[in-house]
Amino acid sequence: MIEISIYKEVAEDIKRKIISGKYDPGQQLQSILSLAELYNVNKNTVQMALVNLREEELVITVRGKGNFVTDSIEKIELIKECEKRRRYEEFLRAMSKLGYNDKSIQAEIEVHLKRHG
């Protein structure tokens, strides 16, 4: 099993909220203390998560004001597209390990869409 650092889990959750639209472009995030309480982690863990998100250019820090979601809709959409591709590739690799080929994966998806679509 792959172990992920807690700060990366926090960063991934905030990232999901940004790319899913739960946080709007330009929206101010909660304070570091509030985020630490929300995720039940140390403030330093939140700070490391925010550094990670700043490196991805999803979060901007304004000294004395706080942390904000980027106002670049294009950046958010680009990261959302990359995340979609990454998850799609993970899915295909997992299905391949189970013995499915492209044709059988397609058939399974079609059956699923008919049932739930």
C-alpha positions as CSV (number, residue, x, y, z in Angstrom):
1,M,0.0,0.0,0.0
2,I,1.3,3.5,-0.8
3,E,1.5,5.8,2.1
4,I,0.9,9.5,1.4
5,S,2.1,12.3,3.6
6,I,-0.7,14.0,5.5
7,Y,0.2,17.4,4.0
8,K,-0.2,15.9,0.5
9,E,-3.6,14.5,1.5
10,V,-4.7,18.0,2.7
11,A,-3.3,19.6,-0.5
12,E,-5.2,17.0,-2.6
13,D,-8.4,17.6,-0.8
14,I,-8.2,21.4,-1.2
15,K,-7.2,20.9,-4.9
16,R,-10.3,18.7,-5.4
17,K,-12.4,21.4,-3.9
18,I,-10.9,24.0,-6.2
19,I,-11.2,22.0,-9.5
20,S,-14.7,20.8,-8.6
21,G,-15.9,24.4,-8.1
22,K,-16.5,24.1,-4.4
23,Y,-14.0,27.0,-4.0
24,D,-14.5,29.8,-6.6
25,P,-11.6,31.4,-8.5
26,G,-10.2,34.3,-6.4
27,Q,-12.0,33.0,-3.2
28,Q,-10.2,33.5,0.0
29,L,-9.4,30.2,1.8
30,Q,-10.0,29.7,5.5
31,S,-7.2,30.8,7.8
32,I,-4.4,28.3,8.4
33,L,-5.7,27.7,11.9
34,S,-9.2,27.1,10.7
35,L,-7.9,24.7,8.0
36,A,-5.8,22.9,10.7
37,E,-8.9,22.4,12.8
38,L,-11.0,21.3,9.8
39,Y,-8.5,18.6,8.8
40,N,-7.5,17.9,12.4
41,V,-3.8,18.5,11.7
42,N,-1.0,20.8,12.9
43,K,-0.7,24.3,11.4
44,N,2.6,23.3,9.9
45,T,0.9,20.5,8.0
46,V,-1.5,23.0,6.5
47,Q,1.3,25.4,5.6
48,M,3.2,22.6,3.8
49,A,0.0,21.8,1.9
50,L,-0.4,25.4,0.9
51,V,3.2,25.5,-0.3
52,N,2.4,22.5,-2.5
53,L,-0.7,24.3,-3.9
54,R,1.3,27.5,-4.5
55,E,3.9,25.5,-6.5
56,E,1.0,24.2,-8.6
57,E,-0.2,27.8,-9.0
58,L,-3.6,27.0,-7.6
59,V,-3.2,29.1,-4.5
60,I,-1.8,32.6,-4.1
61,T,-0.7,34.0,-0.8
62,V,-1.1,37.7,-0.2
63,R,0.9,38.9,2.8
64,G,-1.3,40.2,5.6
65,K,-4.5,39.1,3.8
66,G,-4.3,35.3,3.5
67,N,-4.5,32.6,0.9
68,F,-6.6,32.8,-2.2
69,V,-7.6,30.4,-4.9
70,T,-6.0,31.5,-8.2
71,D,-8.3,33.7,-10.3
72,S,-7.0,31.9,-13.4
73,I,-9.9,29.8,-14.7
74,E,-7.6,28.5,-17.4
75,K,-5.1,27.3,-14.8
76,I,-7.9,25.5,-12.9
77,E,-9.3,23.9,-16.1
78,L,-5.8,22.8,-17.1
79,I,-5.2,21.1,-13.8
80,K,-8.6,19.6,-13.9
81,E,-7.9,18.1,-17.3
82,C,-4.5,16.7,-16.1
83,E,-6.2,15.2,-13.1
84,K,-8.9,13.6,-15.3
85,R,-6.2,12.1,-17.5
86,R,-4.2,10.8,-14.5
87,R,-7.2,9.1,-13.0
88,Y,-8.2,7.7,-16.4
89,E,-4.7,6.2,-16.8
90,E,-4.8,4.8,-13.2
91,F,-8.2,3.2,-14.0
92,L,-6.9,1.6,-17.2
93,R,-3.8,0.2,-15.5
94,A,-5.9,-1.3,-12.7
95,M,-8.3,-2.9,-15.2
96,S,-5.4,-4.2,-17.2
97,K,-3.9,-5.8,-14.0
98,L,-7.3,-7.5,-13.6
99,G,-6.9,-9.0,-17.0
100,Y,-9.2,-6.7,-19.0
101,N,-8.1,-5.4,-22.4
102,D,-9.3,-2.2,-24.1
103,K,-12.3,-3.9,-25.8
104,S,-13.5,-5.6,-22.5
105,I,-13.0,-2.3,-20.6
106,Q,-15.2,-0.5,-23.2
107,A,-17.8,-3.2,-22.9
108,E,-17.9,-2.9,-19.1
109,I,-18.2,0.9,-19.3
110,E,-21.1,0.6,-21.8
111,V,-22.9,-1.9,-19.5
112,H,-22.3,0.5,-16.6
113,L,-23.7,3.5,-18.5
114,K,-26.8,1.6,-19.6
115,R,-27.5,0.7,-15.9
116,H,-26.6,4.0,-14.4
117,G,-26.5,6.4,-17.3
